[in-house]
Every structure is written in structure tokens, then in C-alpha cells.
Amino acid sequence: MVTRADIARQALDLSKATFDNTYLSLAALQQIAEDALVAAAAGAPWVPAEIEGVVRACVGFGQRTRGDLKDTVDRCHGLLHDLIDRTLAGTRNAAVGEPRDLEPAAIH
């Protein structure tokens, strides 16, 4: 029997997989662009060393920010799974002592 909790988990996992695929694709493209930018700044004799340092600092900031975004989404994904488990997965309604998630979900 497919329950609401099962559907919620599947929807959450599909959203997470979509995020992961998009994130990895964009991160790869950004890495290529950042590497080219750093190489251009480092390889040009007319670019002052300070500017190269600024470029490297900004690229590092972007990389750390991407990492923080990914970590936050991963953490939230786990928290949402915990929420589903706590609220929908066979817990009992304390007021009436009945299961809350035993009826099958409607599939259209």
C-alpha cells in the first residue's frame, strides 16, 4: 500500500536528485569559467599581482558559497525526511489512539 508518507518521501527525493544534478552541472561550468579567469589573470604580465590575488579571493568565495549551498540543501533534505518520519510514518494520533497514515494515497 502506498501511503502519503511514501509519496512525500518520493517527491522529496526527486526534488533532491533534480537539485543535485543541476548543482553538479552548474558547478562544473562555473569551475571551468573560474579556472579560465584565474589563468587569464595569472598569465597576463600586465595584470598586477594584487589584482590576481583579488581574482583568486573572489573565485574562492564563490567556491565556498557553492559548498555551503550544497551542504545546506543536504542538511534540509535530511531534516525534511525526519519530519515526514515523525509526522506521517505510522505515528498514532494521541487524542484518539488511531494510526494517522494507514489509508492509501489516491493515485491519479
Order of alpha helices (4+ residues) and beta strands (2+ residues): alpha-alpha-beta-beta
